[in-house]
Amino acid sequence: MDVQLILLYLSPLFLAFIGWEMLYLRKHGAAYPTAGYQWKDLFANATLALMHQGGDALTAIAIAYLYDALWGWRLLDIDLNLWTLLLLFLLQDLCYWLFHFASHHVRWLWASHVVHHSSERLNLSTAFRQSLMYPVSGMWLFWIPMILIGFPPEAVVATVLLSLGFQFFVHTQVVGKLGRLEWVFNTPSHHRVHHASNAKYIDRNFAGVLIIWDRLFGT
């Protein structure tokens, strides 16, 4: 399977959950005033998603070539097994946290990331609201250390994309708190805080899959 197409392969699942959420909010939308679907907002999210995927497709070959070239300078030859895959997952999640944190504190990166925060609504389709300019602003830079350590570029990219796939499911208001899972994982509850406009919530909860980095770094 071409790892670059992971999110495309998952798109039917994403669309099915969006359809379910739309139906749920038709009956219960009064309880979630900023979650309901509006066609204008949905169209913007879908258009931005297509532009984002197009931008990634145009730059994927160049980034793949760069990753492969840098892998030639790797420090270690890491064989993939249960333990190294776990380490790959943890390091990738930390790199994502660093990227997300930087995207809220470095203006050059925020100029791309602000697109994701440009809607006043939050539902599953908001996950599609991504920037065309991520390849230009340098999102791909944050995973270079993993390749230089010795993780195969294809494994790094696959892990990044699977993480982004997971993050689709935290863009919802209809899932409440998840008990003890809240201590370890990024959840819809945590990510609602990240998208909130309350002053005390600004620039909080940068988690990808695990919330442990925000707990460790005080965010």
Buried (B, 14 or more C-beta within 10 A) or exposed (E): EEBBEBBEEBBEEBEEBBEEBBEBBEEEBEEBEEBBBEEEBBEBBBEBBEBBBEBBEEBBEEBBEBBEEBBEEBEEEBEEEEEBBEBBBBBBBBBBBBBBBBBBEEEEBBBBBEBBBEBEBBBBBBBBBBBBBBBEBBBBBBBBBBBBBBBBBBBBBBBBBBBBBBBBBBBBBBEEEEEEEEEEBBBBBBBBBBBBEEEEEEEBBBBBBBBBBBEEEEB
